[in-house]
Amino acid sequence: MIAQADMFLLADRFVRAIETNDMETVRACYAPDARIWHNNDGKEQGVDENMRVLGWVDERLKNRK
């Protein structure tokens, strides 16, 4: 089981990587077979699809925090 402190460190690393468009670090935060669930539509996507979406987000939404 992952310690709570480790979860917070991973979450911080993940969010900072998204903010800075560090897609290598984002991908490293995912398990290879991760499924990303969206609460707004209840759909899942795999890592590759999510990486494409995050690339789209980076192109359109600058200065996100």
N, C-alpha and C positions, 0 to 999 in steps of 0.2 A: 504494500500500500504506500502511496506517495504521501509524504508529510505535508501538512498545510503550508508551511513556509516554502517548500519546494514548488507547490502549485502556484503560489503568489509570484515566485521568481519566474516561473515559466510564463505565466500570464503577462507579467511586465515585459519580458523579453519579446513575446509574441506581439503585443500591442505596439511597442517601440519599433519593431521591425516593420509593421504595417505602416506606421506613421512616416518612416523614412524610406519606404519602398525597398526594403532589404529582403527581397523575395527568397534568397538563399536561406536566410535565418527563418523566415516564415515556414518554408518547406521543412526545415529541420525540426520545427516544433511539432509537426504532424507525424503520426505513425503512417507508414506507407499505405495502409489500407483504411485510413481514417475516412469517416463519413461526416460531413458538415451539415448539420440540420439548421434550417431557417424557421424561426418561430412565426414569421409573418405569413408564410404560405405552407408550412408543414412539409416542405420538400427537402430531400437530401442531395448532396453533391459530393463527388470524390475530390481528392486533393488537386488533381490537374484542372478540373473545372473551376474549383475555388481559386486556384492561382490565376486563371484567366480573368475571373471576376475581379480579383484584387488588382490586376494590371489595368483593367478598365477603370476601376475606382481611382487609381493613381493618376490616370490620364485626365480625369475630369474633376476630381476633387482635391485641390491643392490645400496645403496648410491645415490638414486635419489633425485633430488631437483627440 
